[in-house]
């Protein structure tokens, strides 16, 4: 049950970050609301294609590169995909290259900085619930 609450909270944190950045840049709650609908949807639609491309690449190049290099390259390209989506959504909403660039940098940066704090909170919350005394 804690795992479901944690995942729901992670989604909410992502949406709050996207809304907050968009609202701070544009001053429009409408554009902020649009961002929290479009940006995650674009990531959900594009991520399977990204994962499939990396699956094929790993099968073809498994002997040339070590697994840690392949994982690092995949994570870097995944971050770049998210940055491109954040840029595209903000640019489409505002027509501003500057706002698009700021969103592309700020949104992943906020996620990288804030979500580990979020996860530690949930891990601490789940720890007492998983102890033998709590299960009895």
DRENPA-3360 file (N, C-alpha, C; in nm, 2 decimals, always signed):
BEGIN
1 = XXXXXXXX = +0.08/-0.12/+0.00/+0.00/+0.00/+0.00/+0.09/+0.13/+0.00 ~ +0.20/+0.12/+0.07/+0.29/+0.23/+0.08/+0.35/+0.26/-0.06 ~ +0.38/+0.15/-0.13/+0.44/+0.16/-0.26/+0.35/+0.24/-0.36 ~ +0.22/+0.21/-0.35/+0.12/+0.28/-0.44/+0.11/+0.43/-0.40 ~ +0.11/+0.45/-0.27/+0.10/+0.59/-0.23/+0.23/+0.67/-0.27 ~ +0.34/+0.60/-0.26/+0.47/+0.66/-0.30/+0.47/+0.70/-0.45 ~ +0.43/+0.60/-0.53/+0.42/+0.63/-0.68/+0.32/+0.74/-0.71 ~ +0.21/+0.74/-0.65/+0.11/+0.85/-0.67/+0.17/+0.98/-0.63;
9 = XXXXXXXX = +0.24/+0.98/-0.52/+0.30/+1.10/-0.47/+0.42/+1.15/-0.57 ~ +0.49/+1.05/-0.63/+0.59/+1.09/-0.72/+0.53/+1.16/-0.85 ~ +0.42/+1.10/-0.89/+0.35/+1.16/-1.01/+0.31/+1.30/-0.97 ~ +0.25/+1.32/-0.85/+0.20/+1.45/-0.81/+0.32/+1.55/-0.80 ~ +0.43/+1.50/-0.75/+0.55/+1.59/-0.74/+0.60/+1.63/-0.88 ~ +0.60/+1.54/-0.98/+0.64/+1.58/-1.11/+0.54/+1.68/-1.17 ~ +0.41/+1.66/-1.15/+0.32/+1.76/-1.20/+0.33/+1.90/-1.13 ~ +0.35/+1.89/-1.00/+0.37/+2.02/-0.93/+0.50/+2.09/-0.98;
17 = XXXXXXXX = +0.60/+2.02/-1.00/+0.73/+2.08/-1.05/+0.70/+2.14/-1.19 ~ +0.64/+2.07/-1.28/+0.61/+2.12/-1.41/+0.52/+2.24/-1.41 ~ +0.41/+2.24/-1.33/+0.32/+2.35/-1.31/+0.40/+2.47/-1.26 ~ +0.47/+2.45/-1.15/+0.54/+2.56/-1.08/+0.64/+2.63/-1.18 ~ +0.71/+2.56/-1.25/+0.81/+2.62/-1.34/+0.74/+2.69/-1.46 ~ +0.64/+2.63/-1.51/+0.56/+2.69/-1.62/+0.49/+2.82/-1.57 ~ +0.43/+2.81/-1.46/+0.36/+2.93/-1.40/+0.46/+3.04/-1.37 ~ +0.57/+3.00/-1.31/+0.67/+3.10/-1.28/+0.73/+3.17/-1.40;
25 = XXXXXXXX = +0.74/+3.10/-1.51/+0.79/+3.16/-1.63/+0.69/+3.24/-1.71 ~ +0.56/+3.20/-1.71/+0.46/+3.26/-1.79/+0.36/+3.34/-1.71 ~ +0.34/+3.31/-1.58/+0.24/+3.38/-1.50/+0.10/+3.34/-1.53 ~ +0.09/+3.23/-1.61/-0.05/+3.19/-1.65/-0.08/+3.05/-1.59 ~ -0.18/+3.04/-1.51/-0.22/+2.91/-1.46/-0.28/+2.82/-1.57 ~ -0.33/+2.88/-1.68/-0.38/+2.80/-1.79/-0.26/+2.73/-1.86 ~ -0.16/+2.81/-1.89/-0.04/+2.75/-1.95/+0.03/+2.65/-1.86 ~ +0.03/+2.68/-1.73/+0.08/+2.58/-1.63/+0.00/+2.45/-1.63;
33 = XXXXXXXX = -0.13/+2.46/-1.64/-0.22/+2.34/-1.65/-0.20/+2.27/-1.78 ~ -0.18/+2.34/-1.88/-0.15/+2.28/-2.01/-0.02/+2.20/-2.01 ~ +0.08/+2.26/-1.94/+0.21/+2.19/-1.93/+0.20/+2.06/-1.85 ~ +0.12/+2.06/-1.75/+0.11/+1.93/-1.67/+0.03/+1.83/-1.74 ~ -0.04/+1.86/-1.84/-0.11/+1.76/-1.92/-0.03/+1.71/-2.04 ~ +0.03/+1.81/-2.11/+0.10/+1.77/-2.23/+0.24/+1.71/-2.21 ~ +0.31/+1.77/-2.12/+0.45/+1.72/-2.10/+0.46/+1.58/-2.05 ~ +0.38/+1.53/-1.95/+0.39/+1.39/-1.91/+0.34/+1.30/-2.02;
41 = XXXXXXXX = +0.23/+1.35/-2.09/+0.18/+1.27/-2.20/+0.28/+1.24/-2.31 ~ +0.35/+1.35/-2.35/+0.45/+1.34/-2.45/+0.56/+1.24/-2.40 ~ +0.61/+1.25/-2.28/+0.71/+1.16/-2.23/+0.66/+1.01/-2.23 ~ +0.53/+0.99/-2.19/+0.48/+0.86/-2.19/+0.47/+0.80/-2.33 ~ +0.43/+0.89/-2.43/+0.42/+0.84/-2.56/+0.56/+0.81/-2.63 ~ +0.66/+0.89/-2.59/+0.79/+0.88/-2.66/+0.88/+0.78/-2.59 ~ +0.87/+0.76/-2.46/+0.96/+0.67/-2.39/+0.96/+0.53/-2.44 ~ +0.85/+0.47/-2.48/+0.86/+0.33/-2.53/+0.95/+0.32/-2.66;
49 = XXXXXXXX = +0.94/+0.42/-2.74/+1.02/+0.43/-2.86/+1.17/+0.44/-2.82 ~ +1.20/+0.52/-2.73/+1.34/+0.54/-2.67/+1.39/+0.40/-2.62 ~ +1.31/+0.34/-2.54/+1.35/+0.21/-2.48/+1.37/+0.10/-2.58 ~ +1.28/+0.10/-2.68/+1.30/+0.00/-2.79/+1.43/+0.03/-2.87 ~ +1.46/+0.15/-2.90/+1.58/+0.18/-2.97/+1.70/+0.14/-2.89 ~ +1.70/+0.16/-2.76/+1.81/+0.13/-2.68/+1.82/-0.03/-2.67 ~ +1.71/-0.09/-2.66/+1.71/-0.24/-2.66/+1.78/-0.30/-2.78 ~ +1.74/-0.24/-2.90/+1.80/-0.29/-3.02/+1.95/-0.25/-3.03;
57 = XXXXXXXX = +1.99/-0.13/-2.98/+2.13/-0.09/-2.99/+2.21/-0.18/-2.90 ~ +2.16/-0.21/-2.77/+2.23/-0.30/-2.68/+2.25/-0.44/-2.74 ~ +2.16/-0.49/-2.81/+2.17/-0.63/-2.87/+2.28/-0.62/-2.98 ~ +2.28/-0.52/-3.06/+2.38/-0.51/-3.17/+2.52/-0.48/-3.12 ~ +2.54/-0.41/-3.01/+2.67/-0.36/-2.97/+2.71/-0.42/-2.84 ~ +2.66/-0.53/-2.79/+2.68/-0.58/-2.66/+2.83/-0.62/-2.64 ~ +2.90/-0.66/-2.74/+3.04/-0.70/-2.73/+3.14/-0.58/-2.73 ~ +3.10/-0.47/-2.79/+3.19/-0.36/-2.80/+3.19/-0.27/-2.68;
65 = XXXXXXXX = +3.09/-0.26/-2.61/+3.08/-0.16/-2.49/+3.05/-0.24/-2.37 ~ +3.10/-0.19/-2.26/+3.07/-0.26/-2.13/+2.92/-0.22/-2.09 ~ +2.86/-0.30/-2.00/+2.73/-0.27/-1.96/+2.71/-0.13/-1.89 ~ +2.81/-0.09/-1.81/+2.80/+0.03/-1.74/+2.80/+0.15/-1.83 ~ +2.88/+0.15/-1.94/+2.88/+0.25/-2.04/+2.75/+0.26/-2.11 ~ +2.69/+0.15/-2.15/+2.56/+0.14/-2.22/+2.45/+0.20/-2.13 ~ +2.45/+0.16/-2.00/+2.35/+0.22/-1.91/+2.37/+0.37/-1.89 ~ +2.49/+0.42/-1.88/+2.51/+0.56/-1.86/+2.47/+0.63/-1.99;
73 = XXXXXXXX = +2.50/+0.58/-2.11/+2.46/+0.64/-2.23/+2.31/+0.65/-2.25 ~ +2.24/+0.54/-2.21/+2.10/+0.53/-2.22/+2.03/+0.63/-2.12 ~ +2.08/+0.64/-2.00/+2.03/+0.74/-1.90/+2.05/+0.88/-1.95 ~ +2.17/+0.91/-2.01/+2.19/+1.04/-2.06/+2.10/+1.08/-2.18 ~ +2.07/+0.98/-2.26/+1.98/+1.01/-2.37/+1.84/+1.02/-2.32 ~ +1.80/+0.95/-2.22/+1.67/+0.96/-2.16/+1.65/+1.10/-2.10 ~ +1.76/+1.15/-2.03/+1.75/+1.29/-1.98/+1.74/+1.39/-2.09 ~ +1.81/+1.37/-2.20/+1.80/+1.46/-2.31/+1.66/+1.46/-2.38;
81 = XXXXXXXX = +1.60/+1.34/-2.38/+1.47/+1.33/-2.43/+1.37/+1.41/-2.35 ~ +1.38/+1.40/-2.21/+1.30/+1.48/-2.12/+1.32/+1.63/-2.14 ~ +1.44/+1.66/-2.16/+1.48/+1.81/-2.18/+1.41/+1.86/-2.31 ~ +1.42/+1.77/-2.41/+1.37/+1.81/-2.54/+1.22/+1.83/-2.53 ~ +1.15/+1.74/-2.46/+1.01/+1.75/-2.44/+0.97/+1.87/-2.36 ~ +1.04/+1.90/-2.25/+1.02/+2.02/-2.17/+1.03/+2.15/-2.26 ~ +1.14/+2.15/-2.34/+1.16/+2.26/-2.43/+1.05/+2.28/-2.53 ~ +1.01/+2.16/-2.59/+0.91/+2.17/-2.70/+0.78/+2.21/-2.64;
89 = XXXXXXXX = +0.74/+2.17/-2.53/+0.61/+2.20/-2.47/+0.61/+2.35/-2.43 ~ +0.72/+2.40/-2.37/+0.72/+2.54/-2.33/+0.73/+2.63/-2.46 ~ +0.81/+2.59/-2.55/+0.82/+2.67/-2.68/+0.68/+2.68/-2.75 ~ +0.62/+2.56/-2.76/+0.49/+2.56/-2.82/+0.38/+2.65/-2.75 ~ +0.39/+2.65/-2.62/+0.30/+2.72/-2.54/+0.32/+2.87/-2.54 ~ +0.45/+2.91/-2.55/+0.48/+3.05/-2.54/+0.55/+3.11/-2.66 ~ +0.60/+3.03/-2.75/+0.67/+3.08/-2.87/+0.81/+3.14/-2.83 ~ +0.85/+3.12/-2.71/+0.98/+3.18/-2.67/+1.09/+3.08/-2.66;
97 = XXXXXXXX = +1.20/+3.10/-2.73/+1.32/+3.01/-2.72/+1.38/+3.02/-2.58 ~ +1.38/+3.14/-2.52/+1.43/+3.16/-2.39/+1.35/+3.08/-2.28 ~ +1.22/+3.09/-2.29/+1.14/+3.01/-2.19/+1.15/+2.86/-2.22 ~ +1.16/+2.82/-2.34/+1.18/+2.68/-2.37/+1.31/+2.63/-2.32 ~ +1.42/+2.71/-2.33/+1.55/+2.67/-2.28/+1.55/+2.66/-2.13 ~ +1.48/+2.76/-2.07/+1.48/+2.76/-1.92/+1.40/+2.64/-1.87 ~ +1.29/+2.61/-1.93/+1.21/+2.49/-1.89/+1.29/+2.36/-1.91 ~ +1.37/+2.35/-2.02/+1.45/+2.24/-2.05/+1.56/+2.21/-1.95;
105 = XXXXXXXX = +1.61/+2.32/-1.89/+1.71/+2.30/-1.79/+1.65/+2.29/-1.65 ~ +1.55/+2.37/-1.62/+1.49/+2.38/-1.48/+1.41/+2.25/-1.44 ~ +1.33/+2.20/-1.53/+1.24/+2.09/-1.50/+1.32/+1.97/-1.47 ~ +1.42/+1.92/-1.55/+1.50/+1.80/-1.51/+1.58/+1.83/-1.38 ~ +1.63/+1.95/-1.37/+1.72/+1.99/-1.26/+1.64/+1.98/-1.13 ~ +1.52/+2.03/-1.13/+1.43/+2.03/-1.01/+1.39/+1.88/-0.98 ~ +1.36/+1.80/-1.08/+1.33/+1.66/-1.06/+1.45/+1.59/-1.00 ~ +1.57/+1.61/-1.05/+1.69/+1.55/-1.00/+1.72/+1.59/-0.85;
113 = XXXXXXXX = +1.69/+1.71/-0.82/+1.72/+1.76/-0.68/+1.61/+1.73/-0.58 ~ +1.49/+1.74/-0.62/+1.38/+1.72/-0.53/+1.33/+1.58/-0.51 ~ +1.33/+1.50/-0.62/+1.27/+1.37/-0.61/+1.35/+1.27/-0.51 ~ +1.49/+1.28/-0.51/+1.55/+1.20/-0.40/+1.51/+1.23/-0.26 ~ +1.49/+1.36/-0.23/+1.44/+1.40/-0.10/+1.30/+1.34/-0.08 ~ +1.21/+1.34/-0.18/+1.08/+1.28/-0.18/+1.09/+1.13/-0.15 ~ +1.18/+1.07/-0.22/+1.19/+0.92/-0.20/+1.25/+0.88/-0.06 ~ +1.34/+0.96/-0.01/+1.39/+0.94/+0.12/+1.28/+0.95/+0.23;
121 = XXXXXXXX = +1.20/+1.05/+0.21/+1.08/+1.07/+0.30/+1.00/+0.95/+0.30 ~ +0.96/+0.90/+0.18/+0.87/+0.78/+0.17/+0.94/+0.65/+0.22 ~ +1.07/+0.64/+0.20/+1.15/+0.53/+0.26/+1.15/+0.53/+0.41 ~ +1.16/+0.65/+0.47/+1.16/+0.66/+0.61/+1.02/+0.63/+0.67 ~ +0.92/+0.67/+0.59/+0.78/+0.64/+0.63/+0.75/+0.49/+0.62 ~ +0.80/+0.43/+0.52/+0.77/+0.28/+0.50/+0.85/+0.20/+0.60 ~ +0.97/+0.24/+0.65/+1.05/+0.16/+0.74/+0.98/+0.12/+0.86 ~ +0.91/+0.20/+0.94/+0.84/+0.15/+1.06/+0.73/+0.05/+1.02;
129 = XXXXXXXX = +0.67/+0.07/+0.91/+0.56/-0.02/+0.87/+0.61/-0.16/+0.83 ~ +0.74/-0.17/+0.79/+0.79/-0.30/+0.75/+0.86/-0.37/+0.86 ~ +0.87/-0.31/+0.98/+0.93/-0.38/+1.09/+0.85/-0.49/+1.14 ~ +0.90/-0.59/+1.21/+0.83/-0.71/+1.26/+0.72/-0.67/+1.36 ~ +0.74/-0.56/+1.44/+0.64/-0.52/+1.53/+0.52/-0.46/+1.46 ~ +0.55/-0.39/+1.36/+0.43/-0.33/+1.28/+0.35/-0.43/+1.21 ~ +0.42/-0.54/+1.17/+0.35/-0.64/+1.09/+0.27/-0.74/+1.18 ~ +0.29/-0.74/+1.31/+0.22/-0.83/+1.40/+0.08/-0.79/+1.43;
% end
